[in-house]
Amino acid sequence: MDTEARPMPSRQLTELLGRALLDKELRDRIFADPEAIAREFDLAPAEAEAIKHLDRRKFEATVARLRWG
């Protein structure tokens, strides 16, 4: 079990990821230019850095699982 406490994600990051699960165009934009998306959604520096490291294959697999449940 991870004993290191992680901060709660901001409302902005939660909104971004929630919308990205439903919107392929937004997903494409996140992976094409994460820095621009971070500015657009006013993400904190740590959150901006985190979206740069998202794994597209895993994210798309999550989208597929949600669709086919």
C-alpha positions in Angstrom: 0.0 0.0 0.0 1.2 3.5 -0.9 1.8 5.3 2.4 2.7 8.6 0.7 -0.2 11.0 0.8 -1.2 12.5 -2.5 -2.9 15.8 -2.8 -6.5 15.8 -4.1 -6.8 16.7 -7.7 -8.0 20.2 -8.4 -11.5 20.9 -9.8 -9.8 21.9 -13.1 -7.9 18.6 -13.4 -11.0 16.6 -12.6 -13.0 18.5 -15.2 -10.2 18.1 -17.8 -10.0 14.3 -17.3 -13.7 13.8 -17.1 -14.3 15.7 -20.4 -11.4 13.9 -22.0 -13.0 10.5 -21.3 -16.0 11.6 -23.4 -14.3 13.8 -26.0 -11.8 12.3 -28.5 -10.9 15.7 -29.9 -9.9 16.9 -26.4 -7.9 13.7 -25.8 -6.1 14.3 -29.1 -5.3 17.9 -28.0 -4.0 16.7 -24.6 -1.5 14.3 -26.1 -0.5 16.7 -28.9 0.1 19.7 -26.7 -0.3 19.1 -22.9 1.3 22.4 -22.0 -1.4 24.4 -23.9 -4.1 22.3 -22.3 -2.6 22.9 -18.9 -2.7 26.6 -19.5 -6.3 26.4 -20.9 -7.5 24.6 -17.8 -5.4 26.6 -15.4 -3.7 23.6 -13.9 -1.2 23.8 -11.1 2.4 23.1 -12.1 2.4 19.6 -10.7 -0.8 18.8 -12.5 0.5 20.2 -15.7 3.6 18.0 -15.4 1.4 15.0 -14.6 -0.7 15.3 -17.8 2.6 15.4 -19.8 3.2 11.8 -18.6 -0.2 10.3 -19.3 0.1 7.1 -21.2 -2.2 7.4 -24.3 -2.6 3.6 -24.7 -3.8 3.2 -21.1 -6.0 6.2 -21.3 -7.7 5.0 -24.4 -8.1 1.5 -22.8 -9.9 3.2 -19.9 -12.2 5.0 -22.3 -13.0 1.7 -24.1 -13.7 -0.1 -20.7 -16.1 2.7 -19.7 -17.9 2.5 -23.0 -18.3 -1.3 -22.9 -18.5 -1.6 -19.2 
